[in-house]
């Protein structure tokens, strides 16, 4: 019996070394029916070495940088797989990873997305993700379960979880055709959390599957203290809340943000002498109000048979 085609979709943005490393890790994969799609998000560096090393890869040269959601969407639009595996280029995969994700995805029609256990590449016994708590309707924040804990098997039970981690998301094509693709208005951060909320609203479940493990080189492309991260985390946290919180609860969220969250975060940056981050935070927050078509979600057209 032929196993279903799985489309591996990743984004390259000036990260050629990491993309090549990620593709190399797939050489060890046991699963036989894969297609590889690399979306180059207008990198300044030449992505052609990807094809030289891995001629089986479908390279999609994106003329503009469309961010995380846009890049992955361009990959899904051309993918032929029955399942999509959206995986960061700064990851490396372990041999049985695909089999475990596929088995979980096929276990029940309610499974809308499966996420593996994620550990750190530099410290492979330390957990980054083993599930996620729900996003607070007041603060727009949640917590990665197991974060920074040493992996001693304490999270080796598969279960439904609130949210996936954007570094690795295994999704049935049928779910994407029903729910749509990721909202591109985010550009960077929160788009995968928003996507999970939409998948759950459509009646599906988000699963954490620890039998599948990947190693993640966290923040390779953006930087842990970058102004870009401060800006988009501020902007998109509020965008997420506007898209996902209903009235009258949203009225309480607004009061909290304007009277507590915004002043507290600005004072935090100023107290640390990080004036530029305070400005980036405020710019991101206020720019979130300028977004048009807030609830737009791009659709995925079914494959022609």
N, C-alpha and C positions, 0 to 999 in steps of 0.2 A: 504494500500500500504506500503510495507516494505521500510524503510528508508535505504539509502546506508551505508555500513560499513565505519567507519572512524578509521584509525589507528593512535593512539596517540603514538608518538615516542619521547623518551627523553634519555639523556645521564646522567649516574651517574659516577662521578669521585671523590671519597672521599667526597661525599656530601650526605650521606645517610639521614641525618636529613631533608635536603631540598627536596630530592626526595620523601620521605614519606609525607612531607607536601603538595607537589604538587599533589600526588596521592589522598590524603585525600580531597583536594579541588574538585577533579573530582567526589567525592561521591554526590556532590550537583548538578551535571549537569543533565539537563532535557532530553538530547538526549539519546535515548535508545540503539543505535547500535554502540558500540565502542569496539576496541581491544587495549590493552595496551602493549607496547613494551619498555622495559628499557634496554639499552645497557650499560653494565658496562665496562668502558674503563680502565681495568686493575687497579682497585682501590686497595689500600693497605688495606682498611677496608673490612670486610666481607659483601657482599651485600645480603646475605640470608634473613635478616629481611624483605626485600621487599616482598619476596614470602610468608613469614609467615604472614604478615599483609594483603597482597593483592594476594591471590593465583591465581587470574585470570590473573595476569601479566605474560607476556612472558619475561623472563630474559635472555639476551644474554651476556654471559661472554666473553668479548673480551680479548684475551691473551696479547695484547699490547695496549697502549694508542694511538689511531689513530686520536686524536683530534676531533674537532667539525664536520668537514665534514665526516671524516671516520666513526665516531661513528653513525652519522645520516644515512649514507649510509648503514651500516650494518643493521640498523633497517628497512630501506626501502626495502632491499633485501628480507626480510622474511615477510614483511607486506602483508596482504591480502585485505586491504581496497581499496575502490574506491577513497578515499581521504586520504592524509597523513597530519597529524598535527604535525609538528616538533616544539616542545616546550621545552624551557629550564627547567631544574629541579628546578631552583631557582625562580620559578613563582608560582602564585596561580590564578586559573581561576574562573570567576563569572558564575552563573548558566545558563544564556542563551547564553553563548559565542559560543558554537558549532553551534547552530541553525542559528545565524546571519552570521557566516562565510560560512556555507554551502549554505545558501540562496544566498549570493553574488556570490559564486563560480558557482552556477547553473544558474545565471541570464544571462550569455552570454558565448558562447564558446571561446571568446577572453580572458576571465579571466584566467590568468595563475598562479596567487598566490594572496592570500588575507592575510592581516596582521591586527590584531586588534589594538585598541587604547591601549597603554601601560602606566600605571601609576606606581609610586613607591610604593612598599609594605610598607615602613616605613612612607611615607607621601602620602596616597592614593588619595589626591586631587591634587597632582602635576604630571604633564605630563612628561613622558620620550619620547614618540613617538606618533606623530599624522601625519605621513607621512614623506617624505624625499625629499630634493632637489637633483638634479642630481649631480653626482660626477664630479668635475672639471677635465677636460682633462689635465690641467696644473699641478695642485697641488695634485690630487688624494684625495681630501677632499670634503665632503658634509655636510649638516646640517640637523639634525632631527627637523622637524617642531613641534613647541609647547614645545620644550625642556625647562624644569624647569618653565613652566608657570602653574599657578593655573587653574584647569579645571573648567571653567564657561560655558561650552557648546559651546565655540568658534570654536571647531573643530568637531562638531557633524554631519557634512555632509560627506557622503561617496564619495570617488573620486579616480580617477587614480592617482598614485603617482610614483615618480621615482624609489624608492627602498623600500624594506621591512626591518624590524628589525629582526635579527637572533633569538631573544628570542621567536618568535612565527610566524610560517609560515604555512599557510594552502594551500595545493597544490593538484590539481587533479592528480591522478595516471597517467592519459593519458598524461599530460604535462611532467611528469618525464620520461615516456617511450619515448617520442619524443625528449626531450632536453638532457636527461641523468641525472645522479646524480651530486652531488656537487664535484668540483675539490678538491682532497685530498692533493694536494701539499701545500695548505695554512697552514694546521694544526690548526691554531687559528687566527681569525680576517680576515675580508675582503672576506671570502668565500661566505657569503650570498649575499654580494654586487655583486660579480662576477656572482653568480647564477642568480640574477635578470637581469643582463645585457644579459646573455645567453637566458633567458626566453623571454626578450623583442626582442632580435634579431630573435627569432623564430616566432615572430608575435603576442605574447600574451601581456597582460597588467598586471601590478602590482596594486592591489587595497588596499586602506586603508578603513577599515570598523569599524567605531566608535560604532556601535551597539554591538560590541563584545569588552569586556574589560578584560585585565589581569593585575595582580600586579606583579612587578618584583623586586627581591632582587638583585640589580645591583652589579656586580663584587664580588660575594660571593666566587667564586672558584679561581680567579686569583689575585685580589687585585688591588686597584686603582693606586698604584705607584710601581708596581712590575717591575723588570728587564725583566721578561718574556713578559709582555705587551709591554714594550718599544721595545724589540727586534722584536717581531712579527708584531707590528704595522709598524715599519720601513721596515722590510723585505717585508711584504705583500702588503703594499701600492704600492711599486715599482713593485711587481709581478702583481698586478691588472692592473697597467698602461701598462705594457708590453703585457699583454694578451688582453687588451680591446681598446687600442688607436692605430689607423692606421697611417701609414706614409702618408703625411709628417708632420702631426701634432705632431707625436711622437718625431720628431727631435727637435721641440721647447720645448717639455716636458723634454727631456734630458738636453738641455741647461739650463733650469730653475733649474732642480734638482741639477746638478753638480755645477752650479755657485751661486745659491741662497739658495735653500731649505736645502741641506746638511750642508753647512757652518753655516747657520742661526740656525739650530736645535742643532748642536754640541756646538756652542757658547752659546746658551740658557742654555743647561745643565751645561756647565762649569761655566757660570756666577752664577748659583744657587748652585755651589759647588757639583753637582751631576756627578762626574767623571765616576762612574760606569754606569750611564744611558747614558752618551755620548759614552762610549765604546760599550754598548749594541746596541745603535742606529746605529753606524758605522758598527758593526758586522752584524746586520740584513740587512743593505743596501747592503753591499758587498756580503753577502751570497746569496742574491737574484739572483746573476749572475751565481751561481753554479748549479741552478736547471735544471735538464734534463727533456725532454718531457714536455715543458712548456704548451702546449695546449692540453694535454690529459684530457679527461673527461670520467669517468666510466659510462657505460650504465646500464640501468635497464631492465632485461628481462621481457617480458609480462607474466602474470599469465597463467598457463595452465588451460583451461576450461574443 
